[in-house]
Amino acid sequence: MGTAGGGGTLRLPGLHGYAAEFSPYWPGRVACAAAQYYGIAGCGTLAVLEQNETGIVLLRSFDWNDGLFDVTWSENNEHVLITSSGDGSLQIWDIAKPKGPLQVYKEHTQEAYSVDWSQTRGEQLVVSGSWDQTAKLWDPAVGKSLRTFKGHEGVIYSTIWSPHIPGCFASASGDQTLRIWDVKAPGVRLVIPAHQAEILSCDWCKYDENLLVTGAVDCSLKGWDLRNVRQPVFILLGHTYAVRRVKFSPFHATLLASCSYDFTVRFWDFSKPNPLLETVEHHTEFTCGLDLSLHKCGQVVDCAWDELVKIYTPSCLAAAV
């Protein structure tokens, strides 16, 4: 089993972690979206953390009256974040103004489970995905959604912008499909029946605009080439419960990470005959949040329902630096 070093651990008492994301601006700064009572009831908290020489410290925290399930940093203001909530709303927060949210967008009719800020230059767009089976497009400067995307026949768990193609995003759903959308096109661009199980997460490869990965309740990760979706380009097996989140490495074209309800985080290189590089077992509950740093090659953050947020460098990624 892997050893996780080079970071720290912070406990968020009474809060169960759902998402963690490194700041694109500040090395070692992390946002964590969390919920009381495992997200079933109670309130939510956005915790902004920072790694220093002694470990991880809590910089700021913001409370919301329902569980927070996802978080994304602004790509044009280092102090701004957006969270998505169990009450169907999105909240815009400014960590330089430690009061309530700057704005609240309440249009989804069920849990807003996913939110992502576009990464391509020249546009400032946000996409959200909901258990109401819709995805919505937002401009943070506009007080209402620009467009609603319909087509999924199940809960949307994940919505992720392409880092390559402006206005293009992917969505993963309980209807067992991965879908590709273009904000300028009227309907869905591509429907991929990716698993015979609910798909909880998807991500785009940072080095190949045609490659995505999905993670599902069937415990597998699958890679998809958008130019030919009849068969996956890779299948990664090893998790023993549902794969909750998948992330491609920002530094290595064939490396990715996944976390699971089996309490583990696993690191893979899909180009190798034996793709599983390392299994990290340092949580005692469902591991839901996962991200890889854009600043420090090999640095990882994860969070789980055991109230812990961990920043570390697994040995397999330290060796790959």
Protein Blocks (a to p, Z undefined) as FASTA:
>chain_A
ZZdehiaddddehiacfbdcddfkbghiacddddeehhlgccdddddddddfklccdfbd
cddfbdcfbdcddfkbfkbccdddfkopacdddfklccddfbdcdfbfbdcfbdcddfbe
hiacdddddfkopacdddfkbcbdfbdcehiacdcfbdcddfkbghiacdddfkopacdd
dfkbmbdfbdcdfbgcdcfbdcddfkbmkbccdddfkopacdddfkbckbcfbdcdhiab
dcfbdcddfkbmkbccdddfkopacdddfkbmblblbdcdfbfbdcfbdcddfklghiac
dddfkopacddddfklmmmZZ
